[in-house]
Amino acid sequence: MTRLEDNNNNNVEELQGEVERLKKSIKGKQNKKILTCGTCFLFVLLLILFLGSLGAFALAKSGLVTVPFFTEKFYQEPKPSHLVTAEALTENDVYNSLQKAITGQALVQKKTKDFEVNLELSEEQLTTLIRAELGKSGNYNKIDYLQLAVLADNCELFLKTKEPPNLFLTFNIKPIIKDGKLELETSRIKIGDLTLPKFTGNFLLFLAKSPLNSILGSFNNLGQIQKINLQPRLITILLLIKSLNLK
């Protein structure tokens, strides 16, 4: 009888031990689950804070809106590389100057067909042409300031709009020759103080290229572009004139 009681006691103790182990196992899994959920929540919260801060930073750098703290810390009003003064020139002045240079070279070389001429264009002349093209389309009244500066390896188109106010756009573009025609290649686009990825700025570039393409078309109609050279404040174009009417 005593042996039977001992066996029963041992079974009860084993059963109680098994129950305790099961309780601990369940409690451990619950703690891990709570910890895992808490970690996920913390991660999501940090991700939201990071993305929100990144968005606030981008908006502040763009200058589109004033973002408390971020604008004061990270935004600087953009400025062009240098100022270009073109108020004294008109579109006719520029094209008459170019035509005069071509005619002068024809007389010097005593040729009216198949001769080359170097055309020099200052950044003041280029700025005048762009402003005139925008004026024709009625878009210049939306712009507070615009200029084209010629740098050593590219051109900088800088503009400030009236609406929205204080919106600055900067395009770094390089004229290239393709199949004897003058085209544009983009190296950088900025809105405010924020540099945009090229795919993001394509639409803005399309808008900016519209008046530029009209000017390029005018040069392409003069003759075949042979070579183009950039130097600070000046562009030189080597042009092949197929035929020139001096009358």
C-alpha atoms as a printed R data frame, in Angstrom:
    type eleno elety resid chain resno      x      y        z
1   ATOM     1    CA   MET     A     1  0.000  0.000    0.000
2   ATOM     2    CA   THR     A     2  2.882  2.311    0.886
3   ATOM     3    CA   ARG     A     3  4.569  1.530   -2.437
4   ATOM     4    CA   LEU     A     4  1.345  2.396   -4.286
5   ATOM     5    CA   GLU     A     5  1.061  5.711   -2.453
6   ATOM     6    CA   ASP     A     6  4.685  6.518   -3.284
7   ATOM     7    CA   ASN     A     7  4.052  5.815   -6.956
8   ATOM     8    CA   ASN     A     8  0.959  8.009   -6.916
9   ATOM     9    CA   ASN     A     9  2.880 10.801   -5.212
10  ATOM    10    CA   ASN     A    10  5.655 10.535   -7.803
11  ATOM    11    CA   ASN     A    11  3.120 10.697  -10.642
12  ATOM    12    CA   VAL     A    12  1.457 13.731   -9.119
13  ATOM    13    CA   GLU     A    13  4.838 15.479   -8.706
14  ATOM    14    CA   GLU     A    14  5.791 14.678  -12.291
15  ATOM    15    CA   LEU     A    15  2.430 15.953  -13.501
16  ATOM    16    CA   GLN     A    16  2.804 19.131  -11.482
17  ATOM    17    CA   GLY     A    17  6.328 19.620  -12.863
18  ATOM    18    CA   GLU     A    18  5.087 19.147  -16.384
19  ATOM    19    CA   VAL     A    19  2.325 21.692  -15.796
20  ATOM    20    CA   GLU     A    20  4.853 24.218  -14.452
21  ATOM    21    CA   ARG     A    21  7.132 23.702  -17.463
22  ATOM    22    CA   LEU     A    22  4.168 24.149  -19.776
23  ATOM    23    CA   LYS     A    23  3.196 27.377  -17.992
24  ATOM    24    CA   LYS     A    24  6.739 28.722  -18.311
25  ATOM    25    CA   SER     A    25  6.849 27.752  -21.988
26  ATOM    26    CA   ILE     A    26  3.553 29.522  -22.723
27  ATOM    27    CA   LYS     A    27  4.619 32.577  -20.748
28  ATOM    28    CA   GLY     A    28  7.941 32.707  -22.617
29  ATOM    29    CA   LYS     A    29  6.201 32.554  -25.993
30  ATOM    30    CA   GLN     A    30  3.805 35.308  -24.930
31  ATOM    31    CA   ASN     A    31  6.728 37.498  -23.842
32  ATOM    32    CA   LYS     A    32  8.496 36.886  -27.149
33  ATOM    33    CA   LYS     A    33  5.320 37.725  -29.049
34  ATOM    34    CA   ILE     A    34  4.875 40.934  -27.070
35  ATOM    35    CA   LEU     A    35  8.538 41.800  -27.655
36  ATOM    36    CA   THR     A    36  8.237 41.073  -31.388
37  ATOM    37    CA   CYS     A    37  5.110 43.231  -31.717
38  ATOM    38    CA   GLY     A    38  6.759 46.011  -29.739
39  ATOM    39    CA   THR     A    39  9.850 45.870  -31.943
40  ATOM    40    CA   CYS     A    40  7.727 46.021  -35.105
41  ATOM    41    CA   PHE     A    41  5.776 48.986  -33.779
42  ATOM    42    CA   LEU     A    42  8.993 50.805  -32.852
43  ATOM    43    CA   PHE     A    43 10.457 50.092  -36.292
44  ATOM    44    CA   VAL     A    44  7.347 51.406  -38.068
45  ATOM    45    CA   LEU     A    45  7.330 54.492  -35.859
46  ATOM    46    CA   LEU     A    46 11.002 55.206  -36.591
47  ATOM    47    CA   LEU     A    47 10.405 54.660  -40.322
48  ATOM    48    CA   ILE     A    48  7.506 57.137  -40.296
49  ATOM    49    CA   LEU     A    49  9.608 59.683  -38.425
50  ATOM    50    CA   PHE     A    50 12.491 59.195  -40.882
51  ATOM    51    CA   LEU     A    51 10.294 59.570  -43.979
52  ATOM    52    CA   GLY     A    52  8.524 62.568  -42.471
53  ATOM    53    CA   SER     A    53 11.839 64.238  -41.678
54  ATOM    54    CA   LEU     A    54 13.116 63.449  -45.175
55  ATOM    55    CA   GLY     A    55 10.001 64.979  -46.731
56  ATOM    56    CA   ALA     A    56 10.253 68.072  -44.530
57  ATOM    57    CA   PHE     A    57 13.927 68.401  -45.445
58  ATOM    58    CA   ALA     A    58 13.172 68.162  -49.183
59  ATOM    59    CA   LEU     A    59 10.341 70.705  -48.965
60  ATOM    60    CA   ALA     A    60 12.525 73.097  -46.992
61  ATOM    61    CA   LYS     A    61 15.417 72.760  -49.465
62  ATOM    62    CA   SER     A    62 13.073 73.333  -52.415
63  ATOM    63    CA   GLY     A    63 11.815 76.618  -51.002
64  ATOM    64    CA   LEU     A    64  8.239 75.734  -52.019
65  ATOM    65    CA   VAL     A    65  7.006 76.135  -48.453
66  ATOM    66    CA   THR     A    66  8.434 77.296  -45.155
67  ATOM    67    CA   VAL     A    67  8.959 74.336  -42.842
68  ATOM    68    CA   PRO     A    68  9.587 75.199  -39.189
69  ATOM    69    CA   PHE     A    69 13.147 74.407  -38.068
70  ATOM    70    CA   PHE     A    70 14.098 72.744  -41.392
71  ATOM    71    CA   THR     A    71 13.895 75.915  -43.505
72  ATOM    72    CA   GLU     A    72 15.978 77.905  -41.042
73  ATOM    73    CA   LYS     A    73 18.606 75.183  -40.771
74  ATOM    74    CA   PHE     A    74 18.856 73.850  -44.323
75  ATOM    75    CA   TYR     A    75 17.553 76.432  -46.836
76  ATOM    76    CA   GLN     A    76 19.661 79.114  -48.450
77  ATOM    77    CA   GLU     A    77 18.194 81.362  -51.122
78  ATOM    78    CA   PRO     A    78 19.817 80.330  -54.423
79  ATOM    79    CA   LYS     A    79 21.984 82.741  -56.360
80  ATOM    80    CA   PRO     A    80 23.395 82.516  -59.895
81  ATOM    81    CA   SER     A    81 27.100 81.857  -60.356
82  ATOM    82    CA   HIS     A    82 27.400 85.512  -61.440
83  ATOM    83    CA   LEU     A    83 25.078 88.249  -62.640
84  ATOM    84    CA   VAL     A    84 24.407 88.853  -66.323
85  ATOM    85    CA   THR     A    85 23.302 92.314  -67.466
86  ATOM    86    CA   ALA     A    86 21.388 92.350  -70.754
87  ATOM    87    CA   GLU     A    87 18.925 95.241  -70.426
88  ATOM    88    CA   ALA     A    88 20.623 97.344  -73.131
89  ATOM    89    CA   LEU     A    89 20.154 94.738  -75.896
90  ATOM    90    CA   THR     A    90 17.191 93.691  -78.026
91  ATOM    91    CA   GLU     A    91 16.557 90.516  -80.011
92  ATOM    92    CA   ASN     A    92 17.060 92.413  -83.288
93  ATOM    93    CA   ASP     A    93 20.393 93.741  -82.034
94  ATOM    94    CA   VAL     A    94 21.635 90.189  -81.492
95  ATOM    95    CA   TYR     A    95 20.505 88.727  -84.819
96  ATOM    96    CA   ASN     A    96 21.708 91.795  -86.747
97  ATOM    97    CA   SER     A    97 25.112 91.396  -85.099
98  ATOM    98    CA   LEU     A    98 25.294 87.748  -86.134
99  ATOM    99    CA   GLN     A    99 24.221 88.496  -89.699
100 ATOM   100    CA   LYS     A   100 26.786 91.283  -89.894
101 ATOM   101    CA   ALA     A   101 29.536 88.882  -88.772
102 ATOM   102    CA   ILE     A   102 28.544 86.325  -91.419
103 ATOM   103    CA   THR     A   103 28.375 88.949  -94.181
104 ATOM   104    CA   GLY     A   104 31.711 90.404  -93.107
105 ATOM   105    CA   GLN     A   105 33.425 87.030  -93.337
106 ATOM   106    CA   ALA     A   106 31.878 86.394  -96.754
107 ATOM   107    CA   LEU     A   107 33.382 89.647  -98.021
108 ATOM   108    CA   VAL     A   108 36.777 88.924  -96.453
109 ATOM   109    CA   GLN     A   109 36.910 85.410  -97.869
110 ATOM   110    CA   LYS     A   110 35.248 86.528 -101.126
111 ATOM   111    CA   LYS     A   111 32.864 83.608 -100.918
112 ATOM   112    CA   THR     A   112 29.119 83.222 -100.792
113 ATOM   113    CA   LYS     A   113 29.113 79.422 -100.750
114 ATOM   114    CA   ASP     A   114 30.790 76.778  -98.639
115 ATOM   115    CA   PHE     A   115 32.719 79.011  -96.276
116 ATOM   116    CA   GLU     A   116 33.229 78.910  -92.516
117 ATOM   117    CA   VAL     A   117 32.669 81.646  -89.992
118 ATOM   118    CA   ASN     A   118 33.237 81.902  -86.249
119 ATOM   119    CA   LEU     A   119 30.272 83.407  -84.427
120 ATOM   120    CA   GLU     A   120 30.809 84.714  -80.916
121 ATOM   121    CA   LEU     A   121 27.825 84.934  -78.587
122 ATOM   122    CA   SER     A   122 28.096 86.586  -75.218
123 ATOM   123    CA   GLU     A   123 25.964 85.544  -72.259
124 ATOM   124    CA   GLU     A   124 24.272 88.966  -72.470
125 ATOM   125    CA   GLN     A   125 23.177 88.194  -76.042
126 ATOM   126    CA   LEU     A   126 21.958 84.720  -75.091
127 ATOM   127    CA   THR     A   127 20.023 86.080  -72.113
128 ATOM   128    CA   THR     A   128 18.382 88.657  -74.401
129 ATOM   129    CA   LEU     A   129 17.279 85.953  -76.857
130 ATOM   130    CA   ILE     A   130 15.765 83.741  -74.151
131 ATOM   131    CA   ARG     A   131 13.856 86.641  -72.579
132 ATOM   132    CA   ALA     A   132 12.547 87.631  -76.018
133 ATOM   133    CA   GLU     A   133 11.357 84.088  -76.807
134 ATOM   134    CA   LEU     A   134  9.554 83.861  -73.468
135 ATOM   135    CA   GLY     A   135  7.998 87.252  -74.139
136 ATOM   136    CA   LYS     A   136  6.570 86.007  -77.435
137 ATOM   137    CA   SER     A   137  4.809 83.139  -75.687
138 ATOM   138    CA   GLY     A   138  3.504 85.408  -72.929
139 ATOM   139    CA   ASN     A   139  5.381 83.477  -70.244
140 ATOM   140    CA   TYR     A   140  7.921 86.141  -69.351
141 ATOM   141    CA   ASN     A   141  5.371 88.054  -67.268
142 ATOM   142    CA   LYS     A   142  5.340 85.035  -64.916
143 ATOM   143    CA   ILE     A   143  9.078 85.377  -64.326
144 ATOM   144    CA   ASP     A   144 10.604 87.827  -61.884
145 ATOM   145    CA   TYR     A   145 14.178 87.346  -63.106
146 ATOM   146    CA   LEU     A   146 15.985 85.246  -65.724
147 ATOM   147    CA   GLN     A   147 19.521 84.987  -67.046
148 ATOM   148    CA   LEU     A   148 21.848 82.591  -68.863
149 ATOM   149    CA   ALA     A   149 25.442 82.517  -67.624
150 ATOM   150    CA   VAL     A   150 28.158 80.848  -69.689
151 ATOM   151    CA   LEU     A   151 30.627 78.862  -67.584
152 ATOM   152    CA   ALA     A   152 33.773 76.955  -68.526
153 ATOM   153    CA   ASP     A   153 32.026 73.635  -69.259
154 ATOM   154    CA   ASN     A   154 28.282 74.351  -69.300
155 ATOM   155    CA   CYS     A   155 25.620 77.060  -69.308
156 ATOM   156    CA   GLU     A   156 23.587 77.984  -66.267
157 ATOM   157    CA   LEU     A   157 19.974 79.005  -66.820
158 ATOM   158    CA   PHE     A   158 18.758 80.688  -63.641
159 ATOM   159    CA   LEU     A   159 15.257 82.011  -63.055
160 ATOM   160    CA   LYS     A   160 12.989 83.214  -60.286
161 ATOM   161    CA   THR     A   161  9.223 83.053  -60.739
162 ATOM   162    CA   LYS     A   162  6.541 85.484  -59.616
163 ATOM   163    CA   GLU     A   163  3.984 82.721  -58.978
164 ATOM   164    CA   PRO     A   164  4.561 80.840  -56.784
165 ATOM   165    CA   PRO     A   165  6.638 83.611  -55.207
166 ATOM   166    CA   ASN     A   166 10.321 83.057  -54.515
167 ATOM   167    CA   LEU     A   167 10.524 79.845  -56.528
168 ATOM   168    CA   PHE     A   168 14.030 79.468  -57.954
169 ATOM   169    CA   LEU     A   169 14.946 77.102  -60.807
170 ATOM   170    CA   THR     A   170 18.485 76.392  -61.974
171 ATOM   171    CA   PHE     A   171 19.327 74.349  -65.081
172 ATOM   172    CA   ASN     A   172 22.897 73.423  -65.949
173 ATOM   173    CA   ILE     A   173 22.887 72.632  -69.661
174 ATOM   174    CA   LYS     A   174 25.545 72.013  -72.259
175 ATOM   175    CA   PRO     A   175 25.123 72.672  -76.002
176 ATOM   176    CA   ILE     A   176 26.305 69.755  -78.119
177 ATOM   177    CA   ILE     A   177 26.486 69.036  -81.840
178 ATOM   178    CA   LYS     A   178 24.462 66.137  -83.209
179 ATOM   179    CA   ASP     A   179 24.260 65.506  -86.943
180 ATOM   180    CA   GLY     A   180 25.361 69.088  -87.622
181 ATOM   181    CA   LYS     A   181 22.616 70.484  -85.400
182 ATOM   182    CA   LEU     A   182 22.858 72.247  -82.071
183 ATOM   183    CA   GLU     A   183 21.149 70.412  -79.190
184 ATOM   184    CA   LEU     A   184 21.126 70.594  -75.395
185 ATOM   185    CA   GLU     A   185 22.368 68.138  -72.799
186 ATOM   186    CA   THR     A   186 21.402 68.473  -69.136
187 ATOM   187    CA   SER     A   187 23.857 67.930  -66.291
188 ATOM   188    CA   ARG     A   188 21.911 69.241  -63.273
189 ATOM   189    CA   ILE     A   189 18.503 70.645  -62.313
190 ATOM   190    CA   LYS     A   190 17.727 72.388  -59.038
191 ATOM   191    CA   ILE     A   191 14.491 73.664  -57.554
192 ATOM   192    CA   GLY     A   192 15.338 76.099  -54.817
193 ATOM   193    CA   ASP     A   193 18.352 74.644  -53.048
194 ATOM   194    CA   LEU     A   194 17.340 71.043  -53.819
195 ATOM   195    CA   THR     A   195 19.076 69.091  -56.583
196 ATOM   196    CA   LEU     A   196 16.558 66.944  -58.456
197 ATOM   197    CA   PRO     A   197 17.142 63.512  -59.978
198 ATOM   198    CA   LYS     A   198 17.219 63.772  -63.751
199 ATOM   199    CA   PHE     A   199 14.012 61.749  -64.210
200 ATOM   200    CA   THR     A   200 12.185 64.064  -61.786
201 ATOM   201    CA   GLY     A   201 13.340 67.207  -63.530
202 ATOM   202    CA   ASN     A   202 12.521 66.104  -67.072
203 ATOM   203    CA   PHE     A   203  9.174 67.908  -67.080
204 ATOM   204    CA   LEU     A   204 10.743 71.146  -65.839
205 ATOM   205    CA   LEU     A   205 13.474 70.762  -68.429
206 ATOM   206    CA   PHE     A   206 10.846 70.302  -71.157
207 ATOM   207    CA   LEU     A   207  9.276 73.636  -70.180
208 ATOM   208    CA   ALA     A   208 12.653 75.366  -70.122
209 ATOM   209    CA   LYS     A   209 13.718 73.861  -73.441
210 ATOM   210    CA   SER     A   210 10.779 75.275  -75.361
211 ATOM   211    CA   PRO     A   211 12.205 78.802  -75.806
212 ATOM   212    CA   LEU     A   212 15.738 77.400  -76.008
213 ATOM   213    CA   ASN     A   213 14.796 75.139  -78.893
214 ATOM   214    CA   SER     A   214 13.434 78.121  -80.813
215 ATOM   215    CA   ILE     A   215 16.789 79.848  -80.436
216 ATOM   216    CA   LEU     A   216 18.648 76.681  -81.423
217 ATOM   217    CA   GLY     A   217 16.478 76.428  -84.514
218 ATOM   218    CA   SER     A   218 17.477 79.961  -85.505
219 ATOM   219    CA   PHE     A   219 21.166 79.069  -85.312
220 ATOM   220    CA   ASN     A   220 20.674 75.779  -87.130
221 ATOM   221    CA   ASN     A   221 18.977 77.676  -89.969
222 ATOM   222    CA   LEU     A   222 22.031 79.893  -90.414
223 ATOM   223    CA   GLY     A   223 24.193 76.990  -91.518
224 ATOM   224    CA   GLN     A   224 25.750 73.698  -90.478
225 ATOM   225    CA   ILE     A   225 27.273 73.717  -86.986
226 ATOM   226    CA   GLN     A   226 30.849 72.413  -87.155
227 ATOM   227    CA   LYS     A   227 32.144 73.101  -83.667
228 ATOM   228    CA   ILE     A   228 31.099 74.803  -80.457
229 ATOM   229    CA   ASN     A   229 33.364 76.056  -77.719
230 ATOM   230    CA   LEU     A   230 32.505 77.299  -74.227
231 ATOM   231    CA   GLN     A   231 34.595 79.693  -72.228
232 ATOM   232    CA   PRO     A   232 33.618 81.885  -69.296
233 ATOM   233    CA   ARG     A   233 30.948 84.378  -70.443
234 ATOM   234    CA   LEU     A   234 31.282 83.488  -74.155
235 ATOM   235    CA   ILE     A   235 30.216 80.807  -76.656
236 ATOM   236    CA   THR     A   236 31.978 80.426  -80.000
237 ATOM   237    CA   ILE     A   237 30.253 78.569  -82.844
238 ATOM   238    CA   LEU     A   238 32.058 77.479  -86.007
239 ATOM   239    CA   LEU     A   239 29.448 77.621  -88.757
240 ATOM   240    CA   LEU     A   240 29.613 76.268  -92.299
241 ATOM   241    CA   ILE     A   241 27.613 78.501  -94.628
242 ATOM   242    CA   LYS     A   242 26.406 76.559  -97.658
243 ATOM   243    CA   SER     A   243 24.987 79.541  -99.473
244 ATOM   244    CA   LEU     A   244 24.616 83.231  -98.661
245 ATOM   245    CA   ASN     A   245 22.569 85.828 -100.476
246 ATOM   246    CA   LEU     A   246 24.283 89.231 -100.080
247 ATOM   247    CA   LYS     A   247 21.442 91.201 -101.667
